[in-house]
Amino acid sequence: MITVLVNGANGRMGSEACKAINNDPALELIGQIDYKDDLQKSIESLKPQVVVDLTIASAGFGNAQTILNAGARPVIGTSGFLKEQVEKLQTLAKEKSLGGLIAPNFSVGAVLMMQFAGQAARYLPDVEVIEAHSPQKEESPSGTGLRTAEIINAARRSLPTPTSDKELIKGARGAELENVKLHSIRLPGVVAQQTVFFGGTGETLKIEHNSQSRESFMPGICLACRKVVEREELVYGLEHLMD
Ligand SMILES: NC(=O)c1ccc[n+]([C@@H]2O[C@H](COP(=O)([O-])OP(=O)(O)OC[C@H]3O[C@@H](n4cnc5c(N)ncnc54)[C@H](O)[C@@H]3O)[C@@H](O)[C@H]2O)c1
């Protein structure tokens, strides 16, 4: 059995993850820790093969470093990672020959939504991303929004049509990454939604994903725990472990 420690276990995602790991016959949940616990000492004493981190954006990068330095494999669902941080962690994982995952989104449908957006961006370079989450989400835009912008930019073969970005009210045109506008909605009742909105000649295309409950993330978390032990590198995006 693959031994797993969950960090952020008292949170909405963490508590669901503990239940899902407990129900997976290939996994053994050996520890549940949260804000007041010492992550490094917990890894040293429990010696988990995998640590799932579902905490808070401002702590995610530091936690991932701690997990790798302590010799465990990180499965990071915590959002807010920038490209440079992912690259630093990939270098550290390589040095330690440890597998790991940073997943902007654990839901299979959301991974497919990002892949389909990449496919569409080859032919329709004009695109904006609208994501919605609960008001408790710490940061904006979401990790999924950022990853989608990176995928679109890598797939796009021409630049988007320039637009007038004169804003009568600051923020009206959203944020921008890799020439992709990102708009963040925060409303009660929403778990996680994203629409990738393409415009073409006389046509539009919308690719939409909706996580209706946190259960949608659990098969991806369990899959990641099972797969990272077979790897000696840290991957960015669940799609790298899905096949
Ligand atoms: N990748 C995905 O598919 C996915 C899906 C949903 C949410 N998320 C992300 O997962 C994270 C957790 O989301 P949530 O809805 O469960 O939040 P939450 O606020 O319900 O839970 C966060 C938990 O982490 C704990 N915590 C905060 N800082 C900590 C630290 N430094 N060390 C240890 N524990 C700490 C809190 O006490 C809390 O119990 C967020 O970053 C969120 O954006 C990712």
The ligand as a Gaussian input file, in Angstrom:
#p B3LYP/6-31G(d) Opt

LIG

0 1
 N       -6.115000      21.547000      -7.673000
 C       -7.427000      21.429000      -7.512000
 O       -8.096000      20.680000      -8.229000
 C       -8.113000      22.251000      -6.466000
 C       -9.498000      22.201000      -6.299000
 C      -10.096000      22.957000      -5.283000
 C       -9.299000      23.734000      -4.470000
 N       -7.953000      23.785000      -4.688000
 C       -7.052000      24.539000      -3.829000
 O       -6.803000      23.750000      -2.660000
 C       -6.503000      24.608000      -1.554000
 C       -7.426000      24.276000      -0.373000
 O       -8.746000      24.586000      -0.737000
 P       -9.958000      24.447000       0.314000
 O      -11.181000      24.845000      -0.401000
 O       -9.889000      23.120000       0.974000
 O       -9.544000      25.562000       1.371000
 P       -9.912000      25.589000       2.942000
 O       -9.693000      26.998000       3.370000
 O      -11.236000      24.955000       3.180000
 O       -8.807000      24.644000       3.619000
 C       -7.458000      24.977000       3.725000
 C       -6.915000      24.231000       4.935000
 O       -5.511000      24.442000       4.975000
 C       -5.135000      24.823000       6.293000
 N       -3.910000      25.626000       6.192000
 C       -3.758000      26.930000       5.839000
 N       -2.467000      27.270000       5.809000
 C       -1.774000      26.155000       6.166000
 C       -0.403000      25.844000       6.301000
 N        0.535000      26.778000       6.117000
 N       -0.045000      24.582000       6.656000
 C       -0.980000      23.629000       6.857000
 N       -2.316000      23.849000       6.729000
 C       -2.694000      25.098000       6.384000
 C       -6.328000      25.577000       6.864000
 O       -6.302000      25.574000       8.290000
 C       -7.480000      24.750000       6.284000
 O       -7.818000      23.656000       7.112000
 C       -6.644000      26.036000      -2.083000
 O       -5.384000      26.525000      -2.515000
 C       -7.554000      25.855000      -3.291000
 O       -7.416000      26.891000      -4.250000
 C       -7.362000      23.055000      -5.649000

